[in-house]
């Protein structure tokens, strides 16, 4: 399987993890829970999600220059 397919799949799973972390943050804010770690919970999938997104964004431009 191609590396691009694996990175695209990882990117999709990271987006779901980020969405769940944001939902958990919203629920915690609605319940007025003052836990700082819940606020930072969304950053865990966000950093690799950014990296895979930038890779997928640059992929067509890099492959076009190699052709």
CHARMM-style PDB file with segment names, atoms N, HN, CA, C and O in Angstrom:
ATOM      1  N   UNK     1       0.835  -1.185   0.000  1.00  0.00      PROA
ATOM      2  CA  UNK     1       0.000   0.000   0.000  1.00  0.00      PROA
ATOM      3  C   UNK     1       0.877   1.244   0.000  1.00  0.00      PROA
ATOM      4  O   UNK     1       1.950   1.261   0.604  1.00  0.00      PROA
ATOM      5  N   UNK     2       0.425   2.254  -0.662  1.00  0.00      PROA
ATOM      6  HN  UNK     2      -0.446   2.241  -1.152  1.00  0.00      PROA
ATOM      7  CA  UNK     2       1.205   3.484  -0.801  1.00  0.00      PROA
ATOM      8  C   UNK     2       1.239   4.268   0.508  1.00  0.00      PROA
ATOM      9  O   UNK     2       0.308   4.209   1.312  1.00  0.00      PROA
ATOM     10  N   UNK     3       2.311   4.989   0.698  1.00  0.00      PROA
ATOM     11  HN  UNK     3       3.067   5.036   0.045  1.00  0.00      PROA
ATOM     12  CA  UNK     3       2.464   5.835   1.890  1.00  0.00      PROA
ATOM     13  C   UNK     3       1.391   6.905   1.932  1.00  0.00      PROA
ATOM     14  O   UNK     3       0.908   7.261   3.007  1.00  0.00      PROA
ATOM     15  N   UNK     4       1.016   7.417   0.777  1.00  0.00      PROA
ATOM     16  HN  UNK     4       1.408   7.127  -0.097  1.00  0.00      PROA
ATOM     17  CA  UNK     4       0.003   8.470   0.727  1.00  0.00      PROA
ATOM     18  C   UNK     4      -1.336   7.980   1.276  1.00  0.00      PROA
ATOM     19  O   UNK     4      -2.050   8.725   1.947  1.00  0.00      PROA
ATOM     20  N   UNK     5      -1.662   6.748   0.992  1.00  0.00      PROA
ATOM     21  HN  UNK     5      -1.081   6.142   0.448  1.00  0.00      PROA
ATOM     22  CA  UNK     5      -2.928   6.183   1.467  1.00  0.00      PROA
ATOM     23  C   UNK     5      -2.901   6.037   2.982  1.00  0.00      PROA
ATOM     24  O   UNK     5      -3.888   6.330   3.657  1.00  0.00      PROA
ATOM     25  N   UNK     6      -1.758   5.580   3.522  1.00  0.00      PROA
ATOM     26  HN  UNK     6      -0.956   5.342   2.974  1.00  0.00      PROA
ATOM     27  CA  UNK     6      -1.636   5.438   4.978  1.00  0.00      PROA
ATOM     28  C   UNK     6      -1.734   6.786   5.673  1.00  0.00      PROA
ATOM     29  O   UNK     6      -2.404   6.911   6.698  1.00  0.00      PROA
ATOM     30  N   UNK     7      -1.079   7.781   5.128  1.00  0.00      PROA
ATOM     31  HN  UNK     7      -0.535   7.680   4.295  1.00  0.00      PROA
ATOM     32  CA  UNK     7      -1.120   9.110   5.749  1.00  0.00      PROA
ATOM     33  C   UNK     7      -2.516   9.696   5.659  1.00  0.00      PROA
ATOM     34  O   UNK     7      -2.970  10.350   6.598  1.00  0.00      PROA
ATOM     35  N   UNK     8      -3.201   9.478   4.556  1.00  0.00      PROA
ATOM     36  HN  UNK     8      -2.832   8.947   3.793  1.00  0.00      PROA
ATOM     37  CA  UNK     8      -4.581   9.954   4.423  1.00  0.00      PROA
ATOM     38  C   UNK     8      -5.496   9.281   5.443  1.00  0.00      PROA
ATOM     39  O   UNK     8      -6.368   9.929   6.021  1.00  0.00      PROA
ATOM     40  N   UNK     9      -5.299   7.978   5.665  1.00  0.00      PROA
ATOM     41  HN  UNK     9      -4.590   7.451   5.195  1.00  0.00      PROA
ATOM     42  CA  UNK     9      -6.104   7.259   6.646  1.00  0.00      PROA
ATOM     43  C   UNK     9      -5.807   7.739   8.064  1.00  0.00      PROA
ATOM     44  O   UNK     9      -6.726   7.915   8.865  1.00  0.00      PROA
ATOM     45  N   UNK    10      -4.531   7.951   8.378  1.00  0.00      PROA
ATOM     46  HN  UNK    10      -3.785   7.809   7.727  1.00  0.00      PROA
ATOM     47  CA  UNK    10      -4.153   8.495   9.686  1.00  0.00      PROA
ATOM     48  C   UNK    10      -4.762   9.873   9.876  1.00  0.00      PROA
ATOM     49  O   UNK    10      -5.229  10.204  10.966  1.00  0.00      PROA
ATOM     50  N   UNK    11      -4.758  10.669   8.828  1.00  0.00      PROA
ATOM     51  HN  UNK    11      -4.378  10.400   7.943  1.00  0.00      PROA
ATOM     52  CA  UNK    11      -5.336  12.016   8.886  1.00  0.00      PROA
ATOM     53  C   UNK    11      -6.830  11.950   9.214  1.00  0.00      PROA
ATOM     54  O   UNK    11      -7.332  12.758   9.996  1.00  0.00      PROA
ATOM     55  N   UNK    12      -7.519  11.010   8.629  1.00  0.00      PROA
ATOM     56  HN  UNK    12      -7.111  10.354   7.994  1.00  0.00      PROA
ATOM     57  CA  UNK    12      -8.954  10.850   8.909  1.00  0.00      PROA
ATOM     58  C   UNK    12      -9.196  10.448  10.360  1.00  0.00      PROA
ATOM     59  O   UNK    12     -10.086  10.996  11.012  1.00  0.00      PROA
ATOM     60  N   UNK    13      -8.419   9.504  10.869  1.00  0.00      PROA
ATOM     61  HN  UNK    13      -7.696   9.059  10.340  1.00  0.00      PROA
ATOM     62  CA  UNK    13      -8.592   9.064  12.257  1.00  0.00      PROA
ATOM     63  C   UNK    13      -8.236  10.183  13.236  1.00  0.00      PROA
ATOM     64  O   UNK    13      -8.875  10.327  14.278  1.00  0.00      PROA
ATOM     65  N   UNK    14      -7.220  10.971  12.903  1.00  0.00      PROA
ATOM     66  HN  UNK    14      -6.700  10.855  12.057  1.00  0.00      PROA
ATOM     67  CA  UNK    14      -6.858  12.092  13.769  1.00  0.00      PROA
ATOM     68  C   UNK    14      -7.965  13.141  13.801  1.00  0.00      PROA
ATOM     69  O   UNK    14      -8.196  13.770  14.834  1.00  0.00      PROA
ATOM     70  N   UNK    15      -8.645  13.330  12.683  1.00  0.00      PROA
ATOM     71  HN  UNK    15      -8.458  12.819  11.844  1.00  0.00      PROA
ATOM     72  CA  UNK    15      -9.742  14.294  12.675  1.00  0.00      PROA
ATOM     73  C   UNK    15     -10.879  13.831  13.576  1.00  0.00      PROA
ATOM     74  O   UNK    15     -11.528  14.647  14.230  1.00  0.00      PROA
ATOM     75  N   UNK    16     -11.122  12.518  13.610  1.00  0.00      PROA
ATOM     76  HN  UNK    16     -10.595  11.855  13.079  1.00  0.00      PROA
ATOM     77  CA  UNK    16     -12.156  12.002  14.514  1.00  0.00      PROA
ATOM     78  C   UNK    16     -11.739  12.138  15.974  1.00  0.00      PROA
ATOM     79  O   UNK    16     -12.563  12.466  16.828  1.00  0.00      PROA
ATOM     80  N   UNK    17     -10.471  11.889  16.263  1.00  0.00      PROA
ATOM     81  HN  UNK    17      -9.801  11.622  15.570  1.00  0.00      PROA
ATOM     82  CA  UNK    17      -9.979  12.043  17.638  1.00  0.00      PROA
ATOM     83  C   UNK    17     -10.048  13.507  18.073  1.00  0.00      PROA
ATOM     84  O   UNK    17     -10.399  13.799  19.216  1.00  0.00      PROA
ATOM     85  N   UNK    18      -9.719  14.416  17.175  1.00  0.00      PROA
ATOM     86  HN  UNK    18      -9.434  14.178  16.247  1.00  0.00      PROA
ATOM     87  CA  UNK    18      -9.799  15.839  17.492  1.00  0.00      PROA
ATOM     88  C   UNK    18     -11.242  16.253  17.761  1.00  0.00      PROA
ATOM     89  O   UNK    18     -11.509  17.009  18.695  1.00  0.00      PROA
ATOM     90  N   UNK    19     -12.168  15.759  16.946  1.00  0.00      PROA
ATOM     91  HN  UNK    19     -11.950  15.144  16.187  1.00  0.00      PROA
ATOM     92  CA  UNK    19     -13.583  16.080  17.139  1.00  0.00      PROA
ATOM     93  C   UNK    19     -14.076  15.589  18.500  1.00  0.00      PROA
ATOM     94  O   UNK    19     -14.796  16.305  19.195  1.00  0.00      PROA
ATOM     95  N   UNK    20     -13.691  14.376  18.878  1.00  0.00      PROA
ATOM     96  HN  UNK    20     -13.106  13.795  18.313  1.00  0.00      PROA
ATOM     97  CA  UNK    20     -14.082  13.855  20.187  1.00  0.00      PROA
ATOM     98  C   UNK    20     -13.473  14.668  21.330  1.00  0.00      PROA
ATOM     99  O   UNK    20     -14.120  14.876  22.357  1.00  0.00      PROA
ATOM    100  N   UNK    21     -12.243  15.124  21.157  1.00  0.00      PROA
ATOM    101  HN  UNK    21     -11.718  14.955  20.323  1.00  0.00      PROA
ATOM    102  CA  UNK    21     -11.603  15.937  22.191  1.00  0.00      PROA
ATOM    103  C   UNK    21     -12.299  17.286  22.334  1.00  0.00      PROA
ATOM    104  O   UNK    21     -12.449  17.793  23.445  1.00  0.00      PROA
ATOM    105  N   UNK    22     -12.718  17.862  21.230  1.00  0.00      PROA
ATOM    106  HN  UNK    22     -12.596  17.451  20.326  1.00  0.00      PROA
ATOM    107  CA  UNK    22     -13.434  19.139  21.286  1.00  0.00      PROA
ATOM    108  C   UNK    22     -14.800  18.948  21.946  1.00  0.00      PROA
ATOM    109  O   UNK    22     -15.228  19.788  22.739  1.00  0.00      PROA
ATOM    110  N   UNK    23     -15.477  17.863  21.627  1.00  0.00      PROA
ATOM    111  HN  UNK    23     -15.129  17.181  20.983  1.00  0.00      PROA
ATOM    112  CA  UNK    23     -16.775  17.584  22.257  1.00  0.00      PROA
ATOM    113  C   UNK    23     -16.601  17.398  23.761  1.00  0.00      PROA
ATOM    114  O   UNK    23     -17.411  17.892  24.545  1.00  0.00      PROA
ATOM    115  N   UNK    24     -15.542  16.686  24.168  1.00  0.00      PROA
ATOM    116  HN  UNK    24     -14.884  16.285  23.531  1.00  0.00      PROA
ATOM    117  CA  UNK    24     -15.275  16.507  25.598  1.00  0.00      PROA
ATOM    118  C   UNK    24     -14.989  17.851  26.262  1.00  0.00      PROA
ATOM    119  O   UNK    24     -15.401  18.082  27.399  1.00  0.00      PROA
ATOM    120  N   UNK    25     -14.292  18.729  25.565  1.00  0.00      PROA
ATOM    121  HN  UNK    25     -13.958  18.541  24.641  1.00  0.00      PROA
ATOM    122  CA  UNK    25     -14.002  20.061  26.097  1.00  0.00      PROA
ATOM    123  C   UNK    25     -15.282  20.869  26.260  1.00  0.00      PROA
ATOM    124  O   UNK    25     -15.456  21.556  27.266  1.00  0.00      PROA
ATOM    125  N   UNK    26     -16.172  20.796  25.289  1.00  0.00      PROA
ATOM    126  HN  UNK    26     -16.031  20.238  24.471  1.00  0.00      PROA
ATOM    127  CA  UNK    26     -17.443  21.532  25.362  1.00  0.00      PROA
ATOM    128  C   UNK    26     -18.295  21.009  26.514  1.00  0.00      PROA
ATOM    129  O   UNK    26     -18.901  21.790  27.248  1.00  0.00      PROA
ATOM    130  N   UNK    27     -18.340  19.692  26.670  1.00  0.00      PROA
ATOM    131  HN  UNK    27     -17.848  19.058  26.074  1.00  0.00      PROA
ATOM    132  CA  UNK    27     -19.108  19.105  27.771  1.00  0.00      PROA
ATOM    133  C   UNK    27     -18.523  19.531  29.111  1.00  0.00      PROA
ATOM    134  O   UNK    27     -19.268  19.862  30.034  1.00  0.00      PROA
ATOM    135  N   UNK    28     -17.199  19.524  29.228  1.00  0.00      PROA
ATOM    136  HN  UNK    28     -16.594  19.255  28.478  1.00  0.00      PROA
ATOM    137  CA  UNK    28     -16.562  19.935  30.479  1.00  0.00      PROA
ATOM    138  C   UNK    28     -16.845  21.403  30.788  1.00  0.00      PROA
ATOM    139  O   UNK    28     -17.054  21.762  31.947  1.00  0.00      PROA
ATOM    140  N   UNK    29     -16.854  22.248  29.769  1.00  0.00      PROA
ATOM    141  HN  UNK    29     -16.684  21.957  28.828  1.00  0.00      PROA
ATOM    142  CA  UNK    29     -17.155  23.663  29.994  1.00  0.00      PROA
ATOM    143  C   UNK    29     -18.613  23.841  30.387  1.00  0.00      PROA
ATOM    144  O   UNK    29     -18.925  24.698  31.214  1.00  0.00      PROA
ATOM    145  N   UNK    30     -19.510  23.050  29.812  1.00  0.00      PROA
ATOM    146  HN  UNK    30     -19.257  22.354  29.141  1.00  0.00      PROA
ATOM    147  CA  UNK    30     -20.925  23.152  30.163  1.00  0.00      PROA
ATOM    148  C   UNK    30     -21.173  22.693  31.595  1.00  0.00      PROA
ATOM    149  O   UNK    30     -22.057  23.211  32.278  1.00  0.00      PROA
ATOM    150  N   UNK    31     -20.379  21.711  32.047  1.00  0.00      PROA
ATOM    151  HN  UNK    31     -19.661  21.291  31.492  1.00  0.00      PROA
ATOM    152  CA  UNK    31     -20.506  21.237  33.419  1.00  0.00      PROA
ATOM    153  C   UNK    31     -19.685  22.078  34.394  1.00  0.00      PROA
ATOM    154  O   UNK    31     -19.694  21.823  35.598  1.00  0.00      PROA
ATOM    155  N   UNK    32     -18.986  23.066  33.883  1.00  0.00      PROA
ATOM    156  HN  UNK    32     -18.978  23.273  32.905  1.00  0.00      PROA
ATOM    157  CA  UNK    32     -18.134  23.980  34.646  1.00  0.00      PROA
ATOM    158  C   UNK    32     -17.048  23.241  35.416  1.00  0.00      PROA
ATOM    159  O   UNK    32     -16.773  23.539  36.578  1.00  0.00      PROA
ATOM    160  N   UNK    33     -16.436  22.270  34.740  1.00  0.00      PROA
ATOM    161  HN  UNK    33     -16.660  22.028  33.796  1.00  0.00      PROA
ATOM    162  CA  UNK    33     -15.305  21.544  35.315  1.00  0.00      PROA
ATOM    163  C   UNK    33     -14.053  22.370  35.040  1.00  0.00      PROA
ATOM    164  O   UNK    33     -13.808  22.766  33.901  1.00  0.00      PROA
ATOM    165  N   UNK    34     -13.266  22.628  36.069  1.00  0.00      PROA
ATOM    166  HN  UNK    34     -13.464  22.306  36.995  1.00  0.00      PROA
ATOM    167  CA  UNK    34     -12.077  23.457  35.935  1.00  0.00      PROA
ATOM    168  C   UNK    34     -10.812  22.601  35.842  1.00  0.00      PROA
ATOM    169  O   UNK    34      -9.894  22.768  36.645  1.00  0.00      PROA
ATOM    170  N   UNK    35     -10.758  21.707  34.888  1.00  0.00      PROA
ATOM    171  HN  UNK    35     -11.503  21.572  34.236  1.00  0.00      PROA
ATOM    172  CA  UNK    35      -9.573  20.874  34.685  1.00  0.00      PROA
ATOM    173  C   UNK    35      -8.822  21.391  33.463  1.00  0.00      PROA
ATOM    174  O   UNK    35      -9.347  21.402  32.350  1.00  0.00      PROA
ATOM    175  N   UNK    36      -7.604  21.811  33.692  1.00  0.00      PROA
ATOM    176  HN  UNK    36      -7.178  21.802  34.596  1.00  0.00      PROA
ATOM    177  CA  UNK    36      -6.798  22.375  32.607  1.00  0.00      PROA
ATOM    178  C   UNK    36      -6.452  21.324  31.556  1.00  0.00      PROA
ATOM    179  O   UNK    36      -6.339  21.647  30.373  1.00  0.00      PROA
ATOM    180  N   UNK    37      -6.281  20.066  31.977  1.00  0.00      PROA
ATOM    181  HN  UNK    37      -6.373  19.803  32.937  1.00  0.00      PROA
ATOM    182  CA  UNK    37      -5.884  19.021  31.037  1.00  0.00      PROA
ATOM    183  C   UNK    37      -6.956  18.772  29.985  1.00  0.00      PROA
ATOM    184  O   UNK    37      -6.640  18.331  28.879  1.00  0.00      PROA
ATOM    185  N   UNK    38      -8.212  19.044  30.307  1.00  0.00      PROA
ATOM    186  HN  UNK    38      -8.468  19.402  31.205  1.00  0.00      PROA
ATOM    187  CA  UNK    38      -9.278  18.846  29.318  1.00  0.00      PROA
ATOM    188  C   UNK    38      -9.135  19.866  28.192  1.00  0.00      PROA
ATOM    189  O   UNK    38      -9.408  19.564  27.031  1.00  0.00      PROA
ATOM    190  N   UNK    39      -8.709  21.065  28.542  1.00  0.00      PROA
ATOM    191  HN  UNK    39      -8.487  21.310  29.486  1.00  0.00      PROA
ATOM    192  CA  UNK    39      -8.482  22.085  27.521  1.00  0.00      PROA
ATOM    193  C   UNK    39      -7.347  21.725  26.588  1.00  0.00      PROA
ATOM    194  O   UNK    39      -7.393  22.021  25.394  1.00  0.00      PROA
ATOM    195  N   UNK    40      -6.320  21.080  27.141  1.00  0.00      PROA
ATOM    196  HN  UNK    40      -6.282  20.840  28.111  1.00  0.00      PROA
ATOM    197  CA  UNK    40      -5.173  20.681  26.321  1.00  0.00      PROA
ATOM    198  C   UNK    40      -5.373  19.349  25.619  1.00  0.00      PROA
ATOM    199  O   UNK    40      -4.540  18.938  24.812  1.00  0.00      PROA
ATOM    200  N   UNK    41      -6.462  18.682  25.919  1.00  0.00      PROA
ATOM    201  HN  UNK    41      -7.139  19.017  26.575  1.00  0.00      PROA
ATOM    202  CA  UNK    41      -6.740  17.379  25.322  1.00  0.00      PROA
ATOM    203  C   UNK    41      -6.844  17.457  23.795  1.00  0.00      PROA
ATOM    204  O   UNK    41      -6.444  16.528  23.094  1.00  0.00      PROA
ATOM    205  N   UNK    42      -7.373  18.546  23.298  1.00  0.00      PROA
ATOM    206  HN  UNK    42      -7.699  19.301  23.868  1.00  0.00      PROA
ATOM    207  CA  UNK    42      -7.531  18.684  21.851  1.00  0.00      PROA
ATOM    208  C   UNK    42      -6.195  18.896  21.141  1.00  0.00      PROA
ATOM    209  O   UNK    42      -6.101  18.681  19.933  1.00  0.00      PROA
ATOM    210  N   UNK    43      -5.172  19.312  21.867  1.00  0.00      PROA
ATOM    211  HN  UNK    43      -5.248  19.487  22.849  1.00  0.00      PROA
ATOM    212  CA  UNK    43      -3.875  19.533  21.236  1.00  0.00      PROA
ATOM    213  C   UNK    43      -3.149  18.236  20.898  1.00  0.00      PROA
ATOM    214  O   UNK    43      -2.287  18.216  20.019  1.00  0.00      PROA
ATOM    215  N   UNK    44      -3.492  17.160  21.588  1.00  0.00      PROA
ATOM    216  HN  UNK    44      -4.192  17.176  22.302  1.00  0.00      PROA
ATOM    217  CA  UNK    44      -2.808  15.883  21.350  1.00  0.00      PROA
ATOM    218  C   UNK    44      -3.007  15.408  19.910  1.00  0.00      PROA
ATOM    219  O   UNK    44      -2.014  15.104  19.250  1.00  0.00      PROA
ATOM    220  N   UNK    45      -4.229  15.328  19.387  1.00  0.00      PROA
ATOM    221  HN  UNK    45      -5.036  15.575  19.923  1.00  0.00      PROA
ATOM    222  CA  UNK    45      -4.354  14.929  17.980  1.00  0.00      PROA
ATOM    223  C   UNK    45      -4.143  16.094  17.005  1.00  0.00      PROA
ATOM    224  O   UNK    45      -3.937  15.875  15.811  1.00  0.00      PROA
ATOM    225  N   UNK    46      -4.196  17.323  17.510  1.00  0.00      PROA
ATOM    226  HN  UNK    46      -4.364  17.501  18.480  1.00  0.00      PROA
ATOM    227  CA  UNK    46      -4.105  18.472  16.612  1.00  0.00      PROA
ATOM    228  C   UNK    46      -2.723  18.612  15.982  1.00  0.00      PROA
ATOM    229  O   UNK    46      -2.615  18.946  14.802  1.00  0.00      PROA
ATOM    230  N   UNK    47      -1.675  18.364  16.747  1.00  0.00      PROA
ATOM    231  HN  UNK    47      -1.763  18.093  17.705  1.00  0.00      PROA
ATOM    232  CA  UNK    47      -0.312  18.525  16.234  1.00  0.00      PROA
ATOM    233  C   UNK    47      -0.025  17.539  15.097  1.00  0.00      PROA
ATOM    234  O   UNK    47       0.409  17.976  14.031  1.00  0.00      PROA
ATOM    235  N   UNK    48      -0.248  16.221  15.273  1.00  0.00      PROA
ATOM    236  HN  UNK    48      -0.601  15.866  16.138  1.00  0.00      PROA
ATOM    237  CA  UNK    48      -0.014  15.330  14.124  1.00  0.00      PROA
ATOM    238  C   UNK    48      -1.029  15.531  13.001  1.00  0.00      PROA
ATOM    239  O   UNK    48      -0.728  15.270  11.837  1.00  0.00      PROA
ATOM    240  N   UNK    49      -2.236  15.997  13.349  1.00  0.00      PROA
ATOM    241  HN  UNK    49      -2.481  16.209  14.295  1.00  0.00      PROA
ATOM    242  CA  UNK    49      -3.236  16.279  12.315  1.00  0.00      PROA
ATOM    243  C   UNK    49      -2.750  17.407  11.416  1.00  0.00      PROA
ATOM    244  O   UNK    49      -2.942  17.366  10.201  1.00  0.00      PROA
ATOM    245  N   UNK    50      -2.124  18.411  12.012  1.00  0.00      PROA
ATOM    246  HN  UNK    50      -1.968  18.445  13.000  1.00  0.00      PROA
ATOM    247  CA  UNK    50      -1.544  19.513  11.243  1.00  0.00      PROA
ATOM    248  C   UNK    50      -0.436  19.009  10.330  1.00  0.00      PROA
ATOM    249  O   UNK    50      -0.363  19.398   9.164  1.00  0.00      PROA
ATOM    250  N   UNK    51       0.428  18.141  10.859  1.00  0.00      PROA
ATOM    251  HN  UNK    51       0.368  17.825  11.805  1.00  0.00      PROA
ATOM    252  CA  UNK    51       1.536  17.619  10.060  1.00  0.00      PROA
ATOM    253  C   UNK    51       1.038  16.801   8.868  1.00  0.00      PROA
ATOM    254  O   UNK    51       1.530  16.965   7.751  1.00  0.00      PROA
ATOM    255  N   UNK    52       0.062  15.921   9.105  1.00  0.00      PROA
ATOM    256  HN  UNK    52      -0.338  15.787  10.012  1.00  0.00      PROA
ATOM    257  CA  UNK    52      -0.450  15.114   7.988  1.00  0.00      PROA
ATOM    258  C   UNK    52      -1.225  15.977   7.002  1.00  0.00      PROA
ATOM    259  O   UNK    52      -1.200  15.720   5.798  1.00  0.00      PROA
ATOM    260  N   UNK    53      -1.909  16.992   7.500  1.00  0.00      PROA
ATOM    261  HN  UNK    53      -1.930  17.201   8.478  1.00  0.00      PROA
ATOM    262  CA  UNK    53      -2.635  17.893   6.604  1.00  0.00      PROA
ATOM    263  C   UNK    53      -1.703  18.685   5.706  1.00  0.00      PROA
ATOM    264  O   UNK    53      -1.974  18.856   4.517  1.00  0.00      PROA
ATOM    265  N   UNK    54      -0.604  19.167   6.275  1.00  0.00      PROA
ATOM    266  HN  UNK    54      -0.384  19.028   7.240  1.00  0.00      PROA
ATOM    267  CA  UNK    54       0.369  19.894   5.457  1.00  0.00      PROA
ATOM    268  C   UNK    54       1.013  18.985   4.421  1.00  0.00      PROA
ATOM    269  O   UNK    54       1.286  19.405   3.297  1.00  0.00      PROA
ATOM    270  N   UNK    55       1.252  17.736   4.808  1.00  0.00      PROA
ATOM    271  HN  UNK    55       1.030  17.394   5.721  1.00  0.00      PROA
ATOM    272  CA  UNK    55       1.805  16.771   3.858  1.00  0.00      PROA
ATOM    273  C   UNK    55       0.830  16.539   2.701  1.00  0.00      PROA
ATOM    274  O   UNK    55       1.226  16.562   1.536  1.00  0.00      PROA
ATOM    275  N   UNK    56      -0.432  16.318   3.027  1.00  0.00      PROA
ATOM    276  HN  UNK    56      -0.753  16.299   3.974  1.00  0.00      PROA
ATOM    277  CA  UNK    56      -1.428  16.072   1.987  1.00  0.00      PROA
ATOM    278  C   UNK    56      -1.663  17.314   1.132  1.00  0.00      PROA
ATOM    279  O   UNK    56      -1.961  17.210  -0.058  1.00  0.00      PROA
ATOM    280  N   UNK    57      -1.527  18.489   1.745  1.00  0.00      PROA
ATOM    281  HN  UNK    57      -1.284  18.573   2.712  1.00  0.00      PROA
ATOM    282  CA  UNK    57      -1.674  19.724   0.976  1.00  0.00      PROA
ATOM    283  C   UNK    57      -0.539  19.889  -0.030  1.00  0.00      PROA
ATOM    284  O   UNK    57      -0.770  20.301  -1.167  1.00  0.00      PROA
ATOM    285  N   UNK    58       0.679  19.569   0.383  1.00  0.00      PROA
ATOM    286  HN  UNK    58       0.867  19.234   1.306  1.00  0.00      PROA
ATOM    287  CA  UNK    58       1.837  19.755  -0.487  1.00  0.00      PROA
ATOM    288  C   UNK    58       2.010  18.628  -1.500  1.00  0.00      PROA
ATOM    289  O   UNK    58       2.740  18.789  -2.477  1.00  0.00      PROA
ATOM    290  N   UNK    59       1.361  17.508  -1.288  1.00  0.00      PROA
ATOM    291  HN  UNK    59       0.768  17.377  -0.494  1.00  0.00      PROA
ATOM    292  CA  UNK    59       1.553  16.335  -2.132  1.00  0.00      PROA
ATOM    293  C   UNK    59       1.308  16.589  -3.626  1.00  0.00      PROA
ATOM    294  O   UNK    59       2.134  16.168  -4.436  1.00  0.00      PROA
ATOM    295  N   UNK    60       0.227  17.249  -4.029  1.00  0.00      PROA
ATOM    296  HN  UNK    60      -0.444  17.590  -3.371  1.00  0.00      PROA
ATOM    297  CA  UNK    60       0.037  17.472  -5.473  1.00  0.00      PROA
ATOM    298  C   UNK    60       1.099  18.373  -6.086  1.00  0.00      PROA
ATOM    299  O   UNK    60       1.472  18.193  -7.245  1.00  0.00      PROA
ATOM    300  N   UNK    61       1.591  19.340  -5.317  1.00  0.00      PROA
ATOM    301  HN  UNK    61       1.288  19.486  -4.375  1.00  0.00      PROA
ATOM    302  CA  UNK    61       2.599  20.261  -5.839  1.00  0.00      PROA
ATOM    303  C   UNK    61       3.961  19.578  -5.983  1.00  0.00      PROA
ATOM    304  O   UNK    61       4.695  19.843  -6.935  1.00  0.00      PROA
ATOM    305  N   UNK    62       4.290  18.710  -5.047  1.00  0.00      PROA
ATOM    306  HN  UNK    62       3.694  18.495  -4.274  1.00  0.00      PROA
ATOM    307  CA  UNK    62       5.555  17.994  -5.108  1.00  0.00      PROA
ATOM    308  C   UNK    62       5.536  16.955  -6.215  1.00  0.00      PROA
ATOM    309  O   UNK    62       6.518  16.803  -6.941  1.00  0.00      PROA
ATOM    310  N   UNK    63       4.423  16.237  -6.352  1.00  0.00      PROA
ATOM    311  HN  UNK    63       3.625  16.361  -5.763  1.00  0.00      PROA
ATOM    312  CA  UNK    63       4.328  15.213  -7.394  1.00  0.00      PROA
ATOM    313  C   UNK    63       4.258  15.840  -8.775  1.00  0.00      PROA
ATOM    314  O   UNK    63       4.702  15.228  -9.746  1.00  0.00      PROA
ATOM    315  N   UNK    64       3.713  17.044  -8.889  1.00  0.00      PROA
ATOM    316  HN  UNK    64       3.353  17.541  -8.100  1.00  0.00      PROA
ATOM    317  CA  UNK    64       3.659  17.725 -10.180  1.00  0.00      PROA
ATOM    318  C   UNK    64       5.047  18.160 -10.619  1.00  0.00      PROA
ATOM    319  O   UNK    64       5.358  18.122 -11.809  1.00  0.00      PROA
ATOM    320  N   UNK    65       5.890  18.573  -9.670  1.00  0.00      PROA
ATOM    321  HN  UNK    65       5.638  18.604  -8.703  1.00  0.00      PROA
ATOM    322  CA  UNK    65       7.236  19.003 -10.034  1.00  0.00      PROA
ATOM    323  C   UNK    65       8.148  17.822 -10.365  1.00  0.00      PROA
ATOM    324  O   UNK    65       9.140  17.983 -11.076  1.00  0.00      PROA
ATOM    325  N   UNK    66       7.814  16.635  -9.849  1.00  0.00      PROA
ATOM    326  HN  UNK    66       7.008  16.504  -9.272  1.00  0.00      PROA
ATOM    327  CA  UNK    66       8.598  15.442 -10.155  1.00  0.00      PROA
ATOM    328  C   UNK    66       8.248  14.820 -11.494  1.00  0.00      PROA
ATOM    329  O   UNK    66       9.021  14.026 -12.029  1.00  0.00      PROA
ATOM    330  N   UNK    67       7.091  15.172 -12.042  1.00  0.00      PROA
ATOM    331  HN  UNK    67       6.463  15.817 -11.608  1.00  0.00      PROA
ATOM    332  CA  UNK    67       6.644  14.558 -13.293  1.00  0.00      PROA
ATOM    333  C   UNK    67       7.326  15.127 -14.494  1.00  0.00      PROA
ATOM    334  OT1 UNK    67       7.051  14.707 -15.618  1.00  0.00      PROA
TER     335      UNK     67
END
